[in-house]
Amino acid sequence: MKQNRRERRQGQSLVRGDFVRDSTYDQRLLDRQGPAEWLHMDPWRVMRIQAEFVEGFGQLAELPPAVTVFGSARTPTDSPEYETGVAVGRALAEAGYAVITGGGPGCMEAANRGAKEAGGVSVGLGIELPFEQRMNDYVDLGIEFRYFFVRKTMFVKYACGFVALPGGFGTLDELFEALTLVQTKKVTSFPVVLVGTRFWSGMVDWIRDTLQATGKISPHDLDLISVTDDVAETVKIIADADRLRAGRLAEEEQAVANTVADAQ
């Protein structure tokens, strides 16, 4: 048998060797095509996209309260950042939260490992990439997605907080998308915690000294971000926001009940 063949996860499928195409589903979806080719392809893609949403919703709907943790896939297992990721995952699990990551290696693996070793729920949401990135061994529930935007929906929909460990473009993409959702109130009481002051301080300074200083964001938008090196503080920020949201929901439900009672 030929060894070291290319392989790639594609949703629920695993393909190897000559079956691995040179492009991904996301790339083919976003590429500009001929004048009429989309008539034959894109409507069918909608069905596949719908199926991914249905699969994700079905698998994740019964999760306990969860926190999404992002960070670099390139973080070595013997690094302080990996150790921090394990500590974050463990502390979140001990506080009663499921831990959701991208399911890959590095910081993602670290957070999943911490959650699993603490007896918590460890979730990985993988994605088809041009280079194979297998689901790490510490994931209890793993789902493979073809499309980034479906996966991103799952990261946010089933989480009550977002923790960013040091990472690259992917981490920054998810971080700023989360911040945009909070800023525009598409999600409420959603804390965003950056763990690693030395790594993140330059970016936070630029946000304050450039974006805020030139009026690109409002002064209170900086309050959407918390930066810390303390794992216990990370969990406290998320738990406090979670309790605040629960209190607001209870007040809203009571107000509705009072309105119904008055109407009767």
C-alpha positions in Angstrom: 0.0 0.0 0.0 1.3 3.4 -0.9 2.3 5.4 2.2 2.3 9.1 3.0 -0.6 9.8 0.7 -2.4 13.1 0.9 -5.6 13.0 2.9 -8.3 15.5 3.8 -11.4 15.6 5.8 -14.4 16.9 3.9 -17.4 17.2 6.2 -18.2 13.6 7.1 -15.9 12.2 4.5 -12.2 11.3 4.4 -10.5 11.4 1.1 -7.0 10.3 0.2 -4.5 10.2 -2.7 -6.0 11.2 -6.1 -9.4 11.9 -4.5 -7.9 15.0 -2.8 -8.8 18.0 -5.0 -6.5 20.9 -5.4 -9.1 23.4 -4.0 -11.4 23.4 -1.0 -15.2 23.7 -0.9 -14.9 27.3 0.4 -12.5 28.2 -2.4 -14.8 26.8 -5.1 -17.8 28.5 -3.5 -16.1 31.9 -3.5 -14.3 31.7 -6.9 -15.9 33.7 -9.7 -17.2 31.4 -12.3 -18.5 31.6 -15.9 -21.6 33.5 -16.8 -24.0 30.5 -16.4 -22.0 27.9 -14.5 -23.4 29.1 -11.1 -26.9 28.1 -12.3 -25.8 24.5 -12.3 -23.6 24.5 -9.1 -24.5 27.1 -6.5 -28.1 26.0 -5.9 -26.9 22.5 -5.0 -24.2 24.0 -2.7 -27.0 25.6 -0.7 -28.3 22.1 0.1 -24.9 21.1 1.4 -24.6 24.3 3.4 -28.0 23.7 4.9 -27.0 20.1 5.8 -23.9 21.4 7.6 -26.1 23.8 9.7 -28.5 21.0 10.5 -25.7 18.7 11.6 -24.0 21.4 13.7 -27.3 22.5 15.4 -28.2 18.9 16.1 -24.9 17.9 17.6 -24.4 21.0 19.7 -27.9 21.8 20.9 -27.7 19.9 24.2 -24.3 21.2 25.2 -24.0 22.7 28.7 -22.9 26.4 28.9 -19.8 26.6 26.7 -16.9 28.8 26.1 -15.0 29.0 22.7 -11.2 29.1 23.0 -9.0 30.0 20.0 -5.3 30.1 19.5 -2.5 29.1 17.2 -2.3 25.6 15.8 1.5 26.1 15.7 2.0 26.4 19.4 4.5 23.7 20.5 3.4 21.3 23.2 6.4 22.2 25.4 5.8 25.9 25.4 4.4 28.2 28.1 1.5 29.1 25.8 0.5 25.5 25.6 0.6 25.1 29.3 -1.6 28.2 29.7 -4.1 26.7 27.2 -4.3 23.5 29.3 -4.9 25.6 32.4 -7.6 27.6 30.7 -9.4 24.5 29.5 -9.2 22.9 32.9 -10.4 25.9 34.8 -13.4 26.4 32.5 -14.3 22.7 32.8 -14.1 22.9 36.6 -16.4 26.0 36.5 -19.0 23.9 34.6 -18.3 25.1 31.1 -17.9 23.0 28.0 -14.8 24.0 26.0 -15.2 24.5 22.2 -12.1 24.8 20.0 -11.2 24.4 16.3 -10.2 20.9 17.2 -6.7 21.2 15.8 -3.2 21.0 17.4 -1.4 23.7 19.4 -3.4 26.0 21.6 -6.6 24.3 20.5 -5.4 20.9 21.6 -4.2 22.4 24.9 -7.6 23.8 25.8 -9.3 20.5 24.8 -6.8 18.6 26.8 -7.4 20.7 29.9 -11.1 20.3 29.7 -11.0 16.5 29.1 -8.5 15.9 31.9 -10.7 17.9 34.3 -13.7 15.7 33.4 -15.4 18.4 31.3 -17.0 18.4 27.8 -14.4 18.9 25.1 -15.6 19.9 21.7 -13.7 20.4 18.4 -15.1 22.1 15.3 -12.8 21.2 12.4 -12.6 22.7 8.9 -11.4 21.4 5.5 -8.1 23.0 4.7 -5.6 22.6 1.8 -3.3 20.9 4.2 -4.7 18.2 6.5 -5.1 19.2 10.2 -6.5 16.2 12.1 -8.8 16.4 15.0 -6.7 16.3 18.2 -7.0 13.3 20.6 -8.6 15.3 23.4 -11.9 16.0 21.6 -14.9 14.1 22.9 -17.3 15.6 20.3 -15.9 16.5 16.9 -17.6 17.9 13.9 -15.9 18.5 10.5 -17.1 21.4 8.4 -16.6 22.3 4.8 -17.5 26.0 5.1 -15.9 28.5 7.4 -19.0 30.6 7.8 -21.0 27.6 9.1 -18.3 26.7 11.5 -18.1 30.3 12.8 -21.8 30.3 13.5 -21.4 27.3 15.7 -18.4 28.9 17.5 -20.6 31.8 18.6 -24.1 30.3 18.8 -23.3 27.8 21.5 -20.8 29.8 23.5 -21.4 32.4 26.3 -17.8 33.7 26.1 -14.7 33.8 23.9 -11.1 33.3 25.0 -8.3 34.1 22.6 -4.9 32.6 23.3 -1.9 33.8 21.2 -2.5 33.0 17.6 -2.2 34.1 14.0 -4.6 35.2 11.2 -7.2 32.6 12.0 -7.3 33.7 15.6 -7.4 37.3 14.7 -10.2 36.7 12.2 -12.4 35.0 14.8 -11.5 37.5 17.5 -12.5 40.6 15.4 -15.6 38.9 14.2 -16.7 38.2 17.8 -15.9 41.8 18.7 -18.0 43.1 15.8 -20.9 40.9 16.8 -20.7 42.3 20.4 -20.2 45.9 19.2 -23.3 45.7 16.9 -25.3 43.9 19.6 -25.8 40.8 17.4 -24.8 38.9 20.6 -25.3 40.3 24.1 -23.3 39.9 27.3 -20.5 38.1 25.4 -17.2 38.6 27.1 -14.0 38.5 25.0 -10.9 37.7 27.0 -7.4 37.9 25.5 -5.0 35.7 27.5 -1.3 36.8 27.3 -0.7 40.5 28.0 2.8 40.5 26.4 1.4 39.0 23.2 -1.8 41.1 22.9 -0.7 44.5 24.4 0.7 45.9 21.1 -2.6 45.2 19.3 -4.6 46.7 22.1 -2.4 49.8 22.2 -2.9 50.2 18.4 -6.7 49.8 18.8 -6.6 52.6 21.4 -4.0 54.9 19.9 -5.1 54.6 16.3 -8.7 53.3 15.9 -10.1 55.1 18.9 -7.9 58.2 18.6 -9.1 58.7 15.0 -12.7 58.1 15.8 -12.9 54.7 14.0 -14.4 53.2 17.1 -16.1 54.6 20.2 -14.2 55.0 23.5 -16.4 52.4 25.2 -15.7 49.8 22.5 -12.4 49.2 24.2 -14.4 47.9 27.2 -15.4 45.0 25.1 -11.9 43.5 25.5 -10.3 42.1 28.6 -6.6 41.3 28.7 -5.1 39.2 31.4 -2.5 36.6 32.3 -4.6 35.2 35.1 -6.5 32.0 34.3 -8.8 32.5 37.4 -9.6 36.0 36.3 -10.4 34.7 32.8 -13.0 32.4 34.2 -14.4 35.0 36.6 -14.9 37.5 33.7 -16.9 34.9 31.8 -18.9 33.6 34.8 -19.8 37.2 35.9 -21.1 38.0 32.4 -23.0 34.7 32.3 -24.7 35.5 35.6 -25.5 39.0 34.4 -27.1 37.6 31.3 -29.1 35.1 33.3 -30.4 37.8 35.5 -31.5 39.9 32.6 -33.3 37.0 31.0 -35.1 36.3 34.3 -36.1 40.0 34.5 -37.4 39.9 30.9 -39.4 36.7 31.5 -40.9 38.2 34.7 -41.8 41.3 32.8 -43.6 39.2 30.1 -45.4 37.2 32.8 -46.5 40.4 34.6 -47.8 41.8 31.3 -49.8 38.7 30.6 -51.2 38.7 34.1 -52.2 42.3 33.8 -53.9 41.6 30.5 -56.0 38.9 32.1 
